[in-house]
Amino acid sequence: MALLALYLLGGSGTFALVADLDHAKAAIKAQVAEGPRREQMLAVVEQAEHTTKQALEKRKKTAQELLGLVHAYDAAPGDVQALLRRLRAETSAYQEQLVRDRFELKAKMSREEWTKVFKL
């Protein structure tokens, strides 16, 4: 049960992504000249942060439901599978939105800006 809880609540890499978004926001502020383009870039990062916060809340709620069901003696396999499908669908929707946000941000940045903001 502990492994299931760890997977459900912390195994998606989401927490590292939150740190990356914070880094991107700070780097954009430091590397991109003030103006409407910078504000547009920051808006995309803030959109990704909002999406991440919503996804974490939804994942936590679904995971709690799943753990409650797993601990229920009378839970049927189909009930558990249905919640797992919902959890996968939520995760997939979140990942797809972040990919869209990434390409939206890229479209607003030059190659040089991108390289400065996202140094490896």
C-alpha positions in Angstrom: 0.0 0.0 0.0 2.8 2.4 0.8 4.3 2.0 -2.7 0.9 2.7 -4.3 0.5 5.8 -2.2 4.0 7.0 -3.2 3.3 6.4 -6.9 -0.1 8.1 -6.8 1.0 11.2 -4.8 4.6 11.7 -5.8 5.7 9.6 -8.7 4.8 11.7 -11.6 7.8 14.1 -11.6 5.3 17.0 -11.1 7.2 18.4 -8.2 10.4 18.8 -10.2 8.3 20.5 -12.9 7.1 23.1 -10.4 10.7 24.0 -9.7 11.4 24.2 -13.4 8.5 26.6 -13.9 9.7 28.8 -11.0 13.2 28.8 -12.7 11.7 29.7 -16.1 9.8 32.6 -14.7 12.8 34.0 -12.9 15.1 33.4 -15.9 12.6 35.2 -18.3 12.5 38.1 -15.9 16.3 38.2 -15.9 17.1 37.4 -19.5 14.2 39.0 -21.6 13.9 42.8 -21.9 10.8 44.3 -20.3 7.9 44.8 -22.6 4.8 43.0 -24.0 6.7 40.0 -25.3 8.1 39.3 -21.8 4.7 39.7 -20.3 3.3 37.2 -22.9 6.0 34.7 -22.0 5.4 35.1 -18.3 1.6 34.6 -18.9 2.3 31.3 -20.6 4.5 30.1 -17.6 1.8 31.3 -15.2 -0.8 29.3 -17.2 1.4 26.2 -16.9 1.7 26.9 -13.1 -2.1 27.1 -12.8 -2.5 23.9 -14.9 0.0 22.2 -12.6 -1.7 23.3 -9.4 -5.1 22.1 -10.7 -3.6 18.8 -11.8 -2.0 18.2 -8.4 -5.3 19.0 -6.7 -7.2 16.6 -9.0 -4.6 13.9 -8.7 -4.6 14.1 -4.9 -8.4 13.8 -4.8 -8.5 10.9 -7.2 -5.6 9.2 -5.4 -7.4 9.5 -2.1 -10.5 8.0 -3.6 -8.4 5.2 -5.0 -6.7 4.5 -1.7 -10.0 4.4 0.1 -11.3 1.9 -2.5 -8.1 -0.2 -2.2 -8.6 -0.4 1.5 -12.3 -1.3 1.2 -12.8 -5.1 1.7 -15.7 -5.2 -0.7 -14.2 -3.2 -3.5 -14.5 -4.9 -6.8 -11.6 -5.1 -9.4 -13.7 -3.1 -11.8 -14.1 -0.3 -9.3 -10.4 0.0 -8.9 -9.7 -0.2 -12.6 -12.2 2.6 -13.3 -10.4 4.9 -10.9 -7.0 3.9 -12.4 -8.4 4.8 -15.9 -9.6 8.1 -14.6 -6.2 8.8 -13.0 -4.4 8.0 -16.3 -6.8 10.2 -18.2 -6.2 13.1 -15.8 -2.4 12.6 -16.1 -2.6 12.4 -19.9 -4.7 15.6 -20.1 -2.3 17.4 -17.9 0.8 16.3 -19.9 -0.9 17.3 -23.2 -1.7 20.8 -21.9 1.9 21.2 -20.7 3.2 20.2 -24.2 0.9 22.9 -25.7 2.2 25.5 -23.2 5.8 24.6 -24.1 5.2 25.2 -27.8 3.2 28.3 -27.1 6.2 29.7 -25.1 8.7 28.6 -27.7 6.7 30.5 -30.4 7.1 33.7 -28.3 10.8 33.3 -27.8 13.9 33.6 -30.1 16.4 30.8 -30.1 18.8 32.9 -28.2 16.2 33.7 -25.5 15.3 30.1 -25.2 18.9 29.1 -24.8 19.4 31.7 -22.0 16.3 30.7 -20.1 16.6 27.0 -20.4 20.4 26.4 -19.9 21.2 22.8 -19.1 
